[in-house]
Amino acid sequence: MYWQTSRFSLDVSTPKVMGIVNVTPDSFSDGGRFATGQEAMSQCEQLLRDGAHILDIGGESTRPGALALPLEDEMARVLPVLRHALTLGVPVSLDTYKPQLMRAALDMGVDIINDVWALRWKSDGDSLTGVDVVAQHPSCGVCLMHMHREPSTMQVAPMEGNVMAQVVSFLGKSADALRAKGVNASRICLDPGIGFGKTVVQNFSLLGQQRALLPLGYPVLAGWSRKSSLVAVTQDSLGSAATLNTRDRVVPSVVAAVLAVQNGASIVRVHDVRETVQALKVLAAANSNAADF
């Protein structure tokens, strides 16, 4: 299977690691470590040295309870970093839900739009949607994510009922809407949206049932890195500091990434690239040896 992007056709028959670069002062996961343009540019280069196949750059936090960032501020944060990342020879993804920023980034040559709103959001007084922007581009990749409600309210009243069925239905319809606009299926990737309006139990049920997404025919991207659900099931052994110390989240995050790949994910979106790449090499070696018997 291949994922078509603006400049690259990615072979996702072997798992790909998407390295996260948060150009934000308030990220839940890295505490604004890369909030300035220069720091974020350096982090892009470090993630590639660590083995990342894709860089995912975002300028607005979508953690639970996060407030929206003005378009101008988000553009000022991410456009210089995107411009630098585009010189590094790998696919560059923009994590945003704002159509105007999507268009500006794609005009620069960005490869992938990664949208937690699955292209549904539009600003007041502007009819432009992410669907319009992606459909008007000849070849960019797009990742459609499932989110219940919106970042400011998604954990106030999480999902109810059969979560997997709802996620499959939503993502299938979102992909169908894009294809109806002329977007080739090879450009589309799906993300079940771990932590976006789901309980801990629901998140792990999505992991266990993740293969239910595969019949839709698109690559699956899994984003478990440093999520609070991992803290919820490990904090008894790690202590209360696990809620604050990102180092305590590395091992659970890597384990979740490996499990996601075992359950059919083609791309894992992670902060801890080096550790995840190493773990996936071990998984690949184990699978290769198993095939010899």
C-alpha atoms as a printed R data frame, in Angstrom:
    type eleno elety resid chain resno       x       y      z
1   ATOM     1    CA   MET     A     1   0.000   0.000  0.000
2   ATOM     2    CA   TYR     A     2   1.177   3.511 -0.819
3   ATOM     3    CA   TRP     A     3   0.214   6.880  0.639
4   ATOM     4    CA   GLN     A     4   0.425   9.592 -2.003
5   ATOM     5    CA   THR     A     5   1.613  13.001 -0.817
6   ATOM     6    CA   SER     A     6   2.608  16.205 -2.584
7   ATOM     7    CA   ARG     A     7   6.210  15.172 -3.257
8   ATOM     8    CA   PHE     A     8   6.444  11.541 -2.151
9   ATOM     9    CA   SER     A     9   4.638   8.262 -2.668
10  ATOM    10    CA   LEU     A    10   5.180   6.552  0.681
11  ATOM    11    CA   ASP     A    11   5.388   2.772  0.804
12  ATOM    12    CA   VAL     A    12   3.470   2.037  4.005
13  ATOM    13    CA   SER     A    13   3.648  -1.734  3.653
14  ATOM    14    CA   THR     A    14   6.350  -1.321  6.299
15  ATOM    15    CA   PRO     A    15   5.452   0.989  9.215
16  ATOM    16    CA   LYS     A    16   6.508   4.608  9.082
17  ATOM    17    CA   VAL     A    17   7.346   6.811 12.061
18  ATOM    18    CA   MET     A    18   5.961  10.355 12.052
19  ATOM    19    CA   GLY     A    19   7.953  12.620 14.349
20  ATOM    20    CA   ILE     A    20   6.035  15.330 16.217
21  ATOM    21    CA   VAL     A    21   7.267  18.916 16.329
22  ATOM    22    CA   ASN     A    22   5.053  21.109 18.526
23  ATOM    23    CA   VAL     A    23   5.768  24.798 17.907
24  ATOM    24    CA   THR     A    24   3.672  25.676 20.951
25  ATOM    25    CA   PRO     A    25   4.272  27.060 24.451
26  ATOM    26    CA   ASP     A    26   1.504  24.935 25.995
27  ATOM    27    CA   SER     A    27   1.791  21.414 24.622
28  ATOM    28    CA   PHE     A    28   0.756  18.736 27.141
29  ATOM    29    CA   SER     A    29   3.630  16.529 26.015
30  ATOM    30    CA   ASP     A    30   6.771  18.632 25.774
31  ATOM    31    CA   GLY     A    31   6.025  21.803 27.742
32  ATOM    32    CA   GLY     A    32   6.930  24.296 25.046
33  ATOM    33    CA   ARG     A    33  10.472  22.958 24.557
34  ATOM    34    CA   PHE     A    34  10.319  23.857 20.859
35  ATOM    35    CA   ALA     A    35   8.168  26.974 21.023
36  ATOM    36    CA   THR     A    36  10.573  29.168 19.059
37  ATOM    37    CA   GLY     A    37  11.216  28.739 15.376
38  ATOM    38    CA   GLN     A    38  14.915  27.975 15.770
39  ATOM    39    CA   GLU     A    39  14.311  25.351 18.461
40  ATOM    40    CA   ALA     A    40  11.645  23.699 16.316
41  ATOM    41    CA   MET     A    41  13.907  23.691 13.257
42  ATOM    42    CA   SER     A    42  16.661  22.031 15.250
43  ATOM    43    CA   GLN     A    43  14.177  19.466 16.544
44  ATOM    44    CA   CYS     A    44  13.162  18.610 12.969
45  ATOM    45    CA   GLU     A    45  16.781  17.812 12.194
46  ATOM    46    CA   GLN     A    46  17.191  15.786 15.395
47  ATOM    47    CA   LEU     A    47  14.108  13.687 14.686
48  ATOM    48    CA   LEU     A    48  15.489  12.821 11.260
49  ATOM    49    CA   ARG     A    49  18.770  11.745 12.833
50  ATOM    50    CA   ASP     A    50  16.684   9.606 15.182
51  ATOM    51    CA   GLY     A    51  15.061   7.864 12.215
52  ATOM    52    CA   ALA     A    52  11.772   9.681 11.534
53  ATOM    53    CA   HIS     A    53  10.262   9.056  8.108
54  ATOM    54    CA   ILE     A    54   7.818  11.999  8.277
55  ATOM    55    CA   LEU     A    55   7.813  15.298 10.173
56  ATOM    56    CA   ASP     A    56   4.510  16.544 11.601
57  ATOM    57    CA   ILE     A    57   4.560  20.228 12.551
58  ATOM    58    CA   GLY     A    58   1.823  21.988 14.489
59  ATOM    59    CA   GLY     A    59   1.374  25.384 16.094
60  ATOM    60    CA   GLU     A    60  -1.803  25.018 18.160
61  ATOM    61    CA   SER     A    61  -2.329  22.686 21.085
62  ATOM    62    CA   THR     A    62  -5.371  20.417 20.822
63  ATOM    63    CA   ARG     A    63  -5.051  18.983 24.322
64  ATOM    64    CA   PRO     A    64  -8.326  18.623 26.281
65  ATOM    65    CA   GLY     A    65  -9.574  22.052 27.284
66  ATOM    66    CA   ALA     A    66  -7.333  23.909 24.833
67  ATOM    67    CA   LEU     A    67  -8.558  27.235 23.498
68  ATOM    68    CA   ALA     A    68  -8.369  28.176 19.832
69  ATOM    69    CA   LEU     A    69  -5.379  30.137 18.548
70  ATOM    70    CA   PRO     A    70  -5.864  33.045 16.128
71  ATOM    71    CA   LEU     A    71  -4.954  32.182 12.535
72  ATOM    72    CA   GLU     A    72  -2.284  34.875 12.301
73  ATOM    73    CA   ASP     A    73  -0.503  33.589 15.400
74  ATOM    74    CA   GLU     A    74  -0.548  30.010 14.180
75  ATOM    75    CA   MET     A    75   0.803  31.011 10.784
76  ATOM    76    CA   ALA     A    76   3.612  33.008 12.380
77  ATOM    77    CA   ARG     A    77   4.608  29.985 14.442
78  ATOM    78    CA   VAL     A    78   4.577  27.268 11.816
79  ATOM    79    CA   LEU     A    79   5.323  28.732  8.381
80  ATOM    80    CA   PRO     A    80   9.055  29.396  9.027
81  ATOM    81    CA   VAL     A    81   9.448  25.887 10.478
82  ATOM    82    CA   LEU     A    82   7.610  24.319  7.549
83  ATOM    83    CA   ARG     A    83   9.812  26.230  5.131
84  ATOM    84    CA   HIS     A    84  12.911  24.801  6.787
85  ATOM    85    CA   ALA     A    85  11.506  21.283  7.053
86  ATOM    86    CA   LEU     A    86  10.780  21.246  3.332
87  ATOM    87    CA   THR     A    87  14.528  21.404  2.685
88  ATOM    88    CA   LEU     A    88  15.265  18.226  4.657
89  ATOM    89    CA   GLY     A    89  14.238  15.619  2.075
90  ATOM    90    CA   VAL     A    90  11.330  13.906  3.847
91  ATOM    91    CA   PRO     A    91   7.539  14.291  3.728
92  ATOM    92    CA   VAL     A    92   6.349  17.259  5.782
93  ATOM    93    CA   SER     A    93   2.949  17.204  7.458
94  ATOM    94    CA   LEU     A    94   1.064  20.192  8.849
95  ATOM    95    CA   ASP     A    95  -1.098  19.580 11.909
96  ATOM    96    CA   THR     A    96  -3.902  22.147 11.600
97  ATOM    97    CA   TYR     A    97  -7.641  22.436 11.095
98  ATOM    98    CA   LYS     A    98  -7.652  25.931  9.577
99  ATOM    99    CA   PRO     A    99  -8.300  25.938  5.808
100 ATOM   100    CA   GLN     A   100  -6.473  29.222  5.201
101 ATOM   101    CA   LEU     A   101  -3.305  27.851  6.794
102 ATOM   102    CA   MET     A   102  -3.684  24.575  4.907
103 ATOM   103    CA   ARG     A   103  -3.753  26.476  1.633
104 ATOM   104    CA   ALA     A   104  -0.724  28.615  2.507
105 ATOM   105    CA   ALA     A   105   1.253  25.534  3.533
106 ATOM   106    CA   LEU     A   106   0.316  23.527  0.449
107 ATOM   107    CA   ASP     A   107   1.300  26.475 -1.734
108 ATOM   108    CA   MET     A   108   4.751  26.241 -0.082
109 ATOM   109    CA   GLY     A   109   4.980  22.558 -0.986
110 ATOM   110    CA   VAL     A   110   3.872  20.838  2.229
111 ATOM   111    CA   ASP     A   111   3.102  17.163  1.633
112 ATOM   112    CA   ILE     A   112   0.367  16.241  4.110
113 ATOM   113    CA   ILE     A   113  -2.523  17.880  5.938
114 ATOM   114    CA   ASN     A   114  -3.123  16.223  9.313
115 ATOM   115    CA   ASP     A   115  -6.449  17.466 10.664
116 ATOM   116    CA   VAL     A   116  -8.042  16.549 13.991
117 ATOM   117    CA   TRP     A   117 -11.343  17.932 12.658
118 ATOM   118    CA   ALA     A   118 -11.227  15.717  9.537
119 ATOM   119    CA   LEU     A   119 -11.608  18.855  7.348
120 ATOM   120    CA   ARG     A   120 -14.979  19.836  8.885
121 ATOM   121    CA   TRP     A   121 -14.006  23.128 10.513
122 ATOM   122    CA   LYS     A   122 -14.569  26.540  8.972
123 ATOM   123    CA   SER     A   123 -14.276  30.013 10.400
124 ATOM   124    CA   ASP     A   124 -17.196  32.363 10.902
125 ATOM   125    CA   GLY     A   125 -17.904  34.391  7.800
126 ATOM   126    CA   ASP     A   126 -15.699  32.239  5.554
127 ATOM   127    CA   SER     A   127 -17.134  29.427  3.467
128 ATOM   128    CA   LEU     A   128 -13.745  27.835  2.760
129 ATOM   129    CA   THR     A   129 -13.333  24.339  4.241
130 ATOM   130    CA   GLY     A   130 -10.458  21.925  4.450
131 ATOM   131    CA   VAL     A   131 -12.307  19.679  2.007
132 ATOM   132    CA   ASP     A   132 -12.173  22.486 -0.544
133 ATOM   133    CA   VAL     A   133  -8.455  23.075  0.000
134 ATOM   134    CA   VAL     A   134  -7.454  19.413 -0.214
135 ATOM   135    CA   ALA     A   135  -9.736  18.713 -3.180
136 ATOM   136    CA   GLN     A   136  -8.267  21.647 -5.098
137 ATOM   137    CA   HIS     A   137  -4.719  20.323 -4.616
138 ATOM   138    CA   PRO     A   138  -3.578  17.743 -7.185
139 ATOM   139    CA   SER     A   139  -1.697  15.339 -4.938
140 ATOM   140    CA   CYS     A   140  -1.334  16.236 -1.239
141 ATOM   141    CA   GLY     A   141  -1.833  13.558  1.362
142 ATOM   142    CA   VAL     A   142  -4.429  13.991  4.091
143 ATOM   143    CA   CYS     A   143  -4.997  12.337  7.456
144 ATOM   144    CA   LEU     A   144  -8.603  12.381  8.658
145 ATOM   145    CA   MET     A   145  -8.987  11.960 12.405
146 ATOM   146    CA   HIS     A   146 -12.017  11.111 14.507
147 ATOM   147    CA   MET     A   147 -12.742  13.608 17.278
148 ATOM   148    CA   HIS     A   148 -15.812  13.652 19.507
149 ATOM   149    CA   ARG     A   149 -17.012  17.212 20.109
150 ATOM   150    CA   GLU     A   150 -14.056  19.691 20.079
151 ATOM   151    CA   PRO     A   151 -10.839  20.189 22.098
152 ATOM   152    CA   SER     A   152 -12.377  22.569 24.629
153 ATOM   153    CA   THR     A   153 -15.236  20.172 25.463
154 ATOM   154    CA   MET     A   154 -14.298  16.693 24.218
155 ATOM   155    CA   GLN     A   155 -13.466  15.237 27.636
156 ATOM   156    CA   VAL     A   156 -16.395  16.895 29.426
157 ATOM   157    CA   ALA     A   157 -18.805  14.363 27.937
158 ATOM   158    CA   PRO     A   158 -16.896  11.541 26.205
159 ATOM   159    CA   MET     A   159 -18.409   9.166 23.700
160 ATOM   160    CA   GLU     A   160 -21.011   6.590 24.578
161 ATOM   161    CA   GLY     A   161 -22.033   3.296 23.038
162 ATOM   162    CA   ASN     A   162 -20.082   1.199 20.531
163 ATOM   163    CA   VAL     A   163 -17.042   3.399 20.034
164 ATOM   164    CA   MET     A   164 -15.370   1.379 17.284
165 ATOM   165    CA   ALA     A   165 -18.498   1.276 15.163
166 ATOM   166    CA   GLN     A   166 -18.926   5.047 15.474
167 ATOM   167    CA   VAL     A   167 -15.300   5.719 14.572
168 ATOM   168    CA   VAL     A   168 -15.416   3.425 11.541
169 ATOM   169    CA   SER     A   169 -18.663   5.006 10.351
170 ATOM   170    CA   PHE     A   170 -17.410   8.568 10.763
171 ATOM   171    CA   LEU     A   171 -14.065   8.002  9.080
172 ATOM   172    CA   GLY     A   172 -15.624   6.031  6.248
173 ATOM   173    CA   LYS     A   173 -18.092   8.818  5.537
174 ATOM   174    CA   SER     A   174 -15.368  11.478  5.787
175 ATOM   175    CA   ALA     A   175 -13.215   9.613  3.265
176 ATOM   176    CA   ASP     A   176 -16.217   9.111  0.974
177 ATOM   177    CA   ALA     A   177 -16.931  12.852  1.053
178 ATOM   178    CA   LEU     A   178 -13.376  13.590 -0.060
179 ATOM   179    CA   ARG     A   179 -13.474  11.013 -2.824
180 ATOM   180    CA   ALA     A   180 -16.747  12.492 -4.053
181 ATOM   181    CA   LYS     A   181 -14.787  15.732 -4.524
182 ATOM   182    CA   GLY     A   182 -12.275  13.938 -6.743
183 ATOM   183    CA   VAL     A   183  -9.578  13.100 -4.173
184 ATOM   184    CA   ASN     A   184  -7.923   9.779 -5.024
185 ATOM   185    CA   ALA     A   185  -8.120   7.103 -2.348
186 ATOM   186    CA   SER     A   186  -4.318   6.778 -2.382
187 ATOM   187    CA   ARG     A   187  -4.056  10.246 -0.795
188 ATOM   188    CA   ILE     A   188  -6.150   9.411  2.293
189 ATOM   189    CA   CYS     A   189  -5.080   8.099  5.707
190 ATOM   190    CA   LEU     A   190  -7.291   7.516  8.763
191 ATOM   191    CA   ASP     A   191  -6.679   8.137 12.472
192 ATOM   192    CA   PRO     A   192  -9.077   6.793 15.144
193 ATOM   193    CA   GLY     A   193  -8.278   9.778 17.384
194 ATOM   194    CA   ILE     A   194  -6.945   8.273 20.593
195 ATOM   195    CA   GLY     A   195  -7.777  10.587 23.494
196 ATOM   196    CA   PHE     A   196 -10.077  12.876 21.539
197 ATOM   197    CA   GLY     A   197 -13.375  12.570 23.388
198 ATOM   198    CA   LYS     A   198 -12.847   8.987 24.564
199 ATOM   199    CA   THR     A   199 -12.434   7.413 27.983
200 ATOM   200    CA   VAL     A   200  -9.405   5.345 28.954
201 ATOM   201    CA   VAL     A   201 -11.361   2.139 28.433
202 ATOM   202    CA   GLN     A   202 -12.606   3.335 25.053
203 ATOM   203    CA   ASN     A   203  -9.111   4.257 23.904
204 ATOM   204    CA   PHE     A   204  -7.786   0.792 24.672
205 ATOM   205    CA   SER     A   205 -10.808  -0.822 23.052
206 ATOM   206    CA   LEU     A   206  -9.944   1.120 19.897
207 ATOM   207    CA   LEU     A   207  -6.421  -0.259 20.057
208 ATOM   208    CA   GLY     A   208  -7.660  -3.813 20.458
209 ATOM   209    CA   GLN     A   209 -10.219  -3.475 17.665
210 ATOM   210    CA   GLN     A   210  -8.142  -1.249 15.382
211 ATOM   211    CA   ARG     A   211  -8.199  -3.763 12.515
212 ATOM   212    CA   ALA     A   212 -11.872  -2.916 12.027
213 ATOM   213    CA   LEU     A   213 -10.632   0.166 10.164
214 ATOM   214    CA   LEU     A   214  -8.640  -1.813  7.598
215 ATOM   215    CA   PRO     A   215 -11.566  -2.915  5.392
216 ATOM   216    CA   LEU     A   216 -12.132   0.771  4.560
217 ATOM   217    CA   GLY     A   217  -9.007   0.419  2.426
218 ATOM   218    CA   TYR     A   218  -6.831   3.254  3.736
219 ATOM   219    CA   PRO     A   219  -3.617   3.352  5.783
220 ATOM   220    CA   VAL     A   220  -4.203   3.801  9.514
221 ATOM   221    CA   LEU     A   221  -2.249   6.310 11.594
222 ATOM   222    CA   ALA     A   222  -2.079   5.764 15.349
223 ATOM   223    CA   GLY     A   223  -1.255   8.563 17.791
224 ATOM   224    CA   TRP     A   224  -0.683   7.152 21.271
225 ATOM   225    CA   SER     A   225   2.450   9.062 22.160
226 ATOM   226    CA   ARG     A   226   2.519  10.304 25.769
227 ATOM   227    CA   LYS     A   227  -1.283  10.241 26.028
228 ATOM   228    CA   SER     A   228  -2.910  10.411 29.460
229 ATOM   229    CA   SER     A   229  -4.538   6.995 28.987
230 ATOM   230    CA   LEU     A   230  -1.067   5.482 29.199
231 ATOM   231    CA   VAL     A   231  -0.535   7.256 32.517
232 ATOM   232    CA   ALA     A   232  -3.876   5.972 33.773
233 ATOM   233    CA   VAL     A   233  -2.852   2.333 33.389
234 ATOM   234    CA   THR     A   234   0.763   2.713 34.581
235 ATOM   235    CA   GLN     A   235   0.750   5.321 37.352
236 ATOM   236    CA   ASP     A   236   0.325   2.791 40.172
237 ATOM   237    CA   SER     A   237   3.785   1.450 39.417
238 ATOM   238    CA   LEU     A   238   5.364   4.749 38.411
239 ATOM   239    CA   GLY     A   239   3.887   6.970 41.098
240 ATOM   240    CA   SER     A   240   2.056  10.288 40.868
241 ATOM   241    CA   ALA     A   241   5.013  11.943 39.134
242 ATOM   242    CA   ALA     A   242   4.015  10.051 35.997
243 ATOM   243    CA   THR     A   243   1.310  12.632 35.415
244 ATOM   244    CA   LEU     A   244   4.003  15.292 35.014
245 ATOM   245    CA   ASN     A   245   7.207  13.572 33.937
246 ATOM   246    CA   THR     A   246   7.247  12.841 30.217
247 ATOM   247    CA   ARG     A   247  10.171  10.451 30.700
248 ATOM   248    CA   ASP     A   248   7.794   8.104 32.502
249 ATOM   249    CA   ARG     A   249   5.612   8.043 29.409
250 ATOM   250    CA   VAL     A   250   8.283   6.905 26.955
251 ATOM   251    CA   VAL     A   251   8.104   3.147 27.538
252 ATOM   252    CA   PRO     A   252   4.282   2.981 27.600
253 ATOM   253    CA   SER     A   253   4.198   5.117 24.450
254 ATOM   254    CA   VAL     A   254   6.613   2.835 22.607
255 ATOM   255    CA   VAL     A   255   4.677  -0.264 23.676
256 ATOM   256    CA   ALA     A   256   1.440   1.294 22.442
257 ATOM   257    CA   ALA     A   257   3.066   2.169 19.103
258 ATOM   258    CA   VAL     A   258   4.250  -1.418 18.646
259 ATOM   259    CA   LEU     A   259   0.812  -2.783 19.530
260 ATOM   260    CA   ALA     A   260  -0.785  -0.344 17.091
261 ATOM   261    CA   VAL     A   261   1.472  -1.602 14.307
262 ATOM   262    CA   GLN     A   262   0.700  -5.206 15.232
263 ATOM   263    CA   ASN     A   263  -2.970  -4.289 14.950
264 ATOM   264    CA   GLY     A   264  -2.607  -2.869 11.471
265 ATOM   265    CA   ALA     A   265  -1.364   0.725 11.792
266 ATOM   266    CA   SER     A   266   0.865   1.849  8.917
267 ATOM   267    CA   ILE     A   267   2.054   5.077 10.547
268 ATOM   268    CA   VAL     A   268   2.698   5.889 14.197
269 ATOM   269    CA   ARG     A   269   2.843   9.526 15.281
270 ATOM   270    CA   VAL     A   270   5.345   9.860 18.122
271 ATOM   271    CA   HIS     A   271   7.510  12.212 20.173
272 ATOM   272    CA   ASP     A   272  10.126   9.597 21.043
273 ATOM   273    CA   VAL     A   273  11.295   8.727 17.560
274 ATOM   274    CA   ARG     A   274  14.569   6.970 18.331
275 ATOM   275    CA   GLU     A   275  13.036   4.582 20.844
276 ATOM   276    CA   THR     A   276  10.061   3.831 18.586
277 ATOM   277    CA   VAL     A   277  12.259   3.144 15.551
278 ATOM   278    CA   GLN     A   278  14.351   0.725 17.625
279 ATOM   279    CA   ALA     A   279  11.262  -1.094 18.899
280 ATOM   280    CA   LEU     A   280   9.802  -1.448 15.411
281 ATOM   281    CA   LYS     A   281  13.090  -2.919 14.174
282 ATOM   282    CA   VAL     A   282  12.811  -5.572 16.871
283 ATOM   283    CA   LEU     A   283   9.219  -6.271 15.832
284 ATOM   284    CA   ALA     A   284  10.236  -6.547 12.178
285 ATOM   285    CA   ALA     A   285  13.061  -8.942 13.041
286 ATOM   286    CA   ALA     A   286  10.708 -11.111 15.106
287 ATOM   287    CA   ASN     A   287   8.141 -11.206 12.305
288 ATOM   288    CA   SER     A   288  10.829 -12.025  9.749
289 ATOM   289    CA   ASN     A   289  12.194 -14.889 11.814
290 ATOM   290    CA   ALA     A   290   8.686 -16.215 12.428
291 ATOM   291    CA   ALA     A   291   8.162 -16.388  8.661
292 ATOM   292    CA   ASP     A   292  11.209 -18.680  8.337
293 ATOM   293    CA   PHE     A   293   9.630 -21.494 10.341
